[in-house]
Every structure is written in C-alpha cells, then in structure tokens.
C-alpha cells in the first residue's frame, strides 16, 4: 500500500481508541460483558461499543506521530482504519485533526464509509468477525509538525448498533520526497 519507497507505516492497536462519550446513556452492554456500557469492551484484538438506538458518538484514535526520522522532516501520506459494524451502527463521518484545531475531512458527512473485507481466522470463543479496512490517501501530503488524531463519527439508527475497532494506521514519507 505504500506509494513511496521510503514510507514508514505506524499502526495503533484497538485499545488506543477513546469515545467522546461514556456511560449507559449512550452505550449498552456489548458481547454480554458487564460494565461495557460504561466505556466499551476492550479485548486484546478489538475494542467494541454498542450504541443505544438513536445515539451517536465520536471515537478518537491518537496516532503516534514522528515529525523527524534520521533528522529528516516527514509528511503524512495515508490514514487507515480496521473496523466493522453490526446492527444499525454506521460510520457516518471520518476526519483527522492535526495540531490543535485543524480538521481535515476524510469522508463526507452522513455518507457511510465502506472498506475492503479482510480475511482472518475465526475463533469460536468470540463473535464472528467481518473486519474491513478503509484507507484515505492524503493528497497533497501533509507536512507533519504536530500530533495526528483519526476521528470517527458513529451513529445508531432506530435500534442498537455495534462498532468494533481493530486498529488505526498512518503512513509517512520523507517530506523532501513528497
């Protein structure tokens, strides 16, 4: 997926994601795990949230953001998300933040995203997986000066819906090669 020969890719595990909201007003018990309605359910390979009907929430992945490698400035060339939804949950908007309040829209608002279905081993102890990968090229590339955060807006329809995050990634290239 790297478009440049000297790209560096970084992935954040699912445990890095944080919801903007918490508590049973927004979330319901997911996968029969008590207390998951407070802040979701963190499993080793995925983090799951069950939104109550008619609710929505922003979820934020802070991305480890190097600004220099070997003394060379970097540029962001792509952001990626591993995810799935179930029930009425949809990922309805994706943005990124770079250094404070600078927001860049990655997908149009209220237009659910799609992604490439990823193959993976199914473990009978856990819910079936339908993990997808979505990539957003950053064009033109963005010179990196501060931290990057991937922001995912999830909505539930007239019934509860589950969103599962498997991780988020970023690809950087040397700024002078962009």
Secondary structure, DSSP 8 states (H G I E B T S, - for coil): --SSTT-EEEEEEGGG-EES--STTTEE--TT-TTHHHH-EE-SS-EEEEE-TT-EEEEEEEE---SEETTEEEEEEEEEEEEEEEET-EEEEEEEEESTT-EEEEE-TTS----EE------TTS-----EEEEEEEEEEEE--S-EEEEEEEE--SS-EEEEEEEEEEEEEEGGG-
